[in-house]
Amino acid sequence: MSERSTSRGGLAARPGRGFWDALDDRERAALRQAGRSRTYRPGTPLCYQGDDSDHIIVIESGWAKVVSSSAYGHRVVLAVRGPGDLVCESAVLGRRERSATVQALDQVRALVVPAARFTAFLDAHPGVWMLVSGTFVRRLDDAGRRLQAHASAQGPQRLALLLAELAELSARHVPPGPDGEIPIGPPLSQEELGSWMDASRETVARALAVLRDEGLVRTGRRKITVVDPPGLRAFAQDGGG
């Protein structure tokens, strides 16, 4: 038990492992039995900001964005979630209204588990609590780190940081090409990227032009390929200087 708990704690803390991947076969089977599969079309919310808590979701395939809306209708992209990620969980476990909307970016297949069944699952598999708490901590750390980096960086550097992180996320699900190129998985528009990095669409377009000129990315409609992942990460850290 102690050996497995140590290993489990390491998995919870590693950004390269999603919630589903860190479960063992017995835990996955139990969670599948507690829920039902559902498919969401692009643009469909998986859960709504302000709703009462009644279910959690594990994304099996596809990508979703986490969006917060102000009282004045201003929408901000907070994060993206992909295969293996646990979403819509904080409100269920915190017993409060949902703080954000999770919306499908492309077709999403997911496992939907009612709140009562999920808490019963956690009670029956107490080791999974560590995975859930590790997910909370990692997401808070990621948000704080990104906010700190964005506060001191210019547009191209901020976008490079965001794309470098998205490339690392994408590479967990689709291996890089033979030449090391990494297609960004989540199909985010320039407007959505701008919302995430607190910049206008025009700023994102100019930043992408800089990154293309540097030979770091290649772009298409809602498609970005990181041509030089190490170079992009270096640019994000020093602005190409």
C-alpha positions as CSV (number, residue, x, y, z in Angstrom):
1,M,0.0,0.0,0.0
2,S,2.7,2.5,0.9
3,E,4.7,1.6,-2.2
4,R,1.7,2.1,-4.4
5,S,0.7,5.3,-2.6
6,T,4.2,6.8,-3.2
7,S,4.0,5.9,-6.9
8,R,0.4,7.3,-7.1
9,G,1.5,10.5,-5.5
10,G,4.2,10.9,-8.1
11,L,1.8,10.3,-10.9
12,A,-0.6,12.9,-9.5
13,A,2.1,15.5,-9.4
14,R,3.5,14.8,-12.9
15,P,2.0,17.1,-15.6
16,G,2.5,14.4,-18.2
17,R,-0.2,12.1,-16.8
18,G,-3.9,12.8,-17.0
19,F,-6.4,11.6,-14.4
20,W,-7.6,8.6,-16.4
21,D,-4.1,7.5,-17.3
22,A,-3.1,7.4,-13.6
23,L,-6.0,5.1,-12.6
24,D,-5.4,1.3,-12.6
25,D,-7.5,-1.1,-14.5
26,R,-9.7,-1.9,-11.5
27,E,-10.4,1.8,-10.8
28,R,-11.2,2.5,-14.5
29,A,-13.7,-0.4,-14.6
30,A,-15.4,0.8,-11.4
31,L,-15.6,4.4,-12.7
32,R,-17.0,3.2,-16.0
33,Q,-19.6,1.2,-14.2
34,A,-20.6,4.3,-12.2
35,G,-21.1,6.5,-15.3
36,R,-22.3,6.5,-18.9
37,S,-20.7,7.5,-22.2
38,R,-21.8,10.6,-24.0
39,T,-20.7,12.4,-27.2
40,Y,-20.7,16.2,-27.4
41,R,-20.7,18.1,-30.7
42,P,-18.3,21.0,-31.2
43,G,-19.5,24.1,-29.3
44,T,-21.6,22.1,-26.9
45,P,-21.2,22.9,-23.2
46,L,-20.2,19.9,-21.0
47,C,-21.2,22.0,-17.9
48,Y,-22.4,25.5,-17.4
49,Q,-21.0,28.3,-15.2
50,G,-23.4,29.0,-12.3
51,D,-25.2,25.6,-12.5
52,D,-25.6,23.5,-9.4
53,S,-23.3,20.5,-9.2
54,D,-24.7,17.2,-10.4
55,H,-21.9,15.3,-12.3
56,I,-18.3,15.1,-13.2
57,I,-16.8,14.3,-16.6
58,V,-13.7,12.4,-17.8
59,I,-12.8,13.3,-21.4
60,E,-12.1,10.2,-23.4
61,S,-11.3,11.8,-26.7
62,G,-11.5,15.4,-28.1
63,W,-10.7,18.8,-26.6
64,A,-12.6,21.3,-24.6
65,K,-12.0,24.8,-23.3
66,V,-12.7,26.2,-19.9
67,V,-14.4,29.6,-20.1
68,S,-15.4,32.1,-17.5
69,S,-18.0,34.9,-18.2
70,S,-18.4,38.1,-16.3
71,A,-21.7,39.8,-15.4
72,Y,-21.2,42.1,-18.4
73,G,-20.8,39.2,-20.8
74,H,-17.0,39.3,-21.2
75,R,-15.7,35.7,-21.8
76,V,-12.2,34.6,-20.9
77,V,-10.6,31.3,-21.9
78,L,-8.9,29.9,-18.7
79,A,-7.6,26.6,-19.9
80,V,-8.0,23.7,-22.3
81,R,-8.7,20.1,-21.3
82,G,-8.0,17.0,-23.4
83,P,-8.2,13.2,-23.4
84,G,-7.9,11.7,-19.9
85,D,-8.7,14.9,-18.1
86,L,-11.2,15.3,-15.3
87,V,-13.5,18.3,-15.7
88,C,-16.5,19.8,-14.1
89,E,-15.3,18.4,-10.8
90,S,-14.5,21.3,-8.5
91,A,-18.1,22.4,-8.0
92,V,-19.2,18.8,-7.2
93,L,-16.4,18.3,-4.6
94,G,-16.7,21.8,-3.3
95,R,-20.5,21.7,-3.1
96,R,-21.0,25.1,-4.8
97,E,-22.1,26.5,-8.2
98,R,-19.8,25.9,-11.1
99,S,-17.3,28.7,-11.6
100,A,-16.8,28.2,-15.3
101,T,-18.3,26.7,-18.5
102,V,-16.5,23.8,-20.1
103,Q,-17.3,23.7,-23.9
104,A,-16.3,21.2,-26.6
105,L,-13.8,22.6,-29.1
106,D,-14.3,19.5,-31.4
107,Q,-16.2,16.3,-31.0
108,V,-15.8,15.1,-27.5
109,R,-16.5,11.6,-26.2
110,A,-16.7,11.5,-22.4
111,L,-17.6,9.5,-19.4
112,V,-20.3,11.3,-17.3
113,V,-20.6,10.3,-13.7
114,P,-23.3,11.6,-11.3
115,A,-21.9,13.4,-8.3
116,A,-23.2,10.9,-5.7
117,R,-21.7,8.0,-7.7
118,F,-18.4,9.8,-8.0
119,T,-18.1,10.4,-4.3
120,A,-19.1,6.8,-3.6
121,F,-16.4,5.7,-6.1
122,L,-13.8,7.9,-4.2
123,D,-14.9,6.4,-0.9
124,A,-14.4,2.9,-2.3
125,H,-11.1,3.8,-3.8
126,P,-9.5,6.3,-1.3
127,G,-6.2,6.3,-3.2
128,V,-7.9,8.2,-6.0
129,W,-8.5,11.1,-3.7
130,M,-4.7,11.9,-4.1
131,L,-5.1,12.1,-7.8
132,V,-8.0,14.5,-7.5
133,S,-6.2,16.7,-5.0
134,G,-3.1,16.6,-7.2
135,T,-5.1,17.7,-10.1
136,F,-6.4,20.8,-8.1
137,V,-2.9,21.7,-7.0
138,R,-1.3,21.3,-10.4
139,R,-3.9,23.4,-12.1
140,L,-3.6,26.2,-9.5
141,D,0.2,26.1,-9.9
142,D,-0.1,26.2,-13.7
143,A,-2.5,29.2,-13.6
144,G,-0.2,31.1,-11.2
145,R,2.9,30.4,-13.2
146,R,1.3,31.5,-16.5
147,L,-0.1,34.7,-14.9
148,Q,3.3,35.6,-13.6
149,A,5.0,34.9,-16.9
150,H,2.4,36.9,-18.9
151,A,2.7,39.9,-16.6
152,S,6.3,40.5,-17.7
153,A,6.3,39.3,-21.3
154,Q,5.5,41.0,-24.6
155,G,2.9,39.7,-27.1
156,P,5.1,37.3,-29.1
157,Q,6.8,36.0,-26.0
158,R,3.5,35.4,-24.2
159,L,2.1,33.6,-27.2
160,A,5.3,31.5,-27.5
161,L,4.9,30.5,-23.8
162,L,1.3,29.5,-24.4
163,L,2.0,27.5,-27.6
164,A,5.0,25.8,-26.0
165,E,2.7,24.5,-23.2
166,L,0.0,23.5,-25.7
167,A,2.7,21.6,-27.7
168,E,3.7,19.7,-24.6
169,L,0.1,18.9,-23.9
170,S,-0.6,17.8,-27.5
171,A,2.5,15.6,-27.6
172,R,1.1,13.4,-24.8
173,H,-1.6,12.2,-27.2
174,V,0.0,12.4,-30.7
175,P,3.7,11.7,-30.9
176,P,5.8,14.4,-32.6
177,G,6.7,13.9,-36.3
178,P,10.1,12.5,-37.4
179,D,11.4,16.0,-37.7
180,G,10.2,16.9,-34.2
181,E,7.2,19.0,-35.3
182,I,4.2,19.0,-33.0
183,P,0.7,19.9,-34.3
184,I,-1.3,21.8,-31.6
185,G,-4.2,19.5,-30.7
186,P,-6.8,21.9,-29.4
187,P,-8.4,23.7,-32.4
188,L,-8.2,27.2,-30.9
189,S,-9.0,30.3,-33.0
190,Q,-6.8,33.5,-32.8
191,E,-9.6,35.1,-30.8
192,E,-9.6,32.2,-28.3
193,L,-5.8,32.4,-28.0
194,G,-6.1,36.1,-27.4
195,S,-8.7,35.7,-24.7
196,W,-6.4,33.2,-22.9
197,M,-3.4,35.4,-23.0
198,D,-5.4,38.6,-22.4
199,A,-4.7,40.2,-25.8
200,S,-6.6,41.2,-28.9
201,R,-7.0,39.1,-31.9
202,E,-4.8,41.6,-33.8
203,T,-2.1,41.2,-31.2
204,V,-2.2,37.4,-31.6
205,A,-2.0,37.7,-35.4
206,R,1.1,40.0,-35.2
207,A,2.7,37.6,-32.6
208,L,2.0,34.6,-34.9
209,A,3.7,36.5,-37.8
210,V,6.8,37.1,-35.6
211,L,6.9,33.4,-34.6
212,R,6.5,32.3,-38.3
213,D,9.3,34.7,-39.4
214,E,11.5,33.1,-36.7
215,G,10.8,29.7,-38.2
216,L,9.2,28.5,-34.9
217,V,5.6,27.8,-36.1
218,R,3.5,27.1,-39.2
219,T,-0.1,28.2,-39.3
220,G,-3.4,27.3,-41.1
221,R,-7.1,27.8,-40.3
222,R,-7.5,26.9,-36.6
223,K,-4.3,24.9,-37.0
224,I,-0.9,25.7,-35.6
225,T,2.2,23.4,-35.9
226,V,5.2,24.0,-33.7
227,V,8.1,23.5,-36.1
228,D,10.9,24.0,-33.5
229,P,9.7,23.1,-30.0
230,P,13.0,23.7,-28.2
231,G,13.4,27.0,-30.1
232,L,9.9,28.1,-29.2
233,R,10.5,27.3,-25.5
234,A,13.7,29.3,-25.7
235,F,11.9,32.2,-27.4
236,A,9.2,32.1,-24.6
237,Q,11.9,32.4,-22.0
238,D,14.1,35.2,-23.4
239,G,12.0,36.7,-26.2
240,G,14.4,35.7,-28.9
241,G,17.1,38.0,-27.5
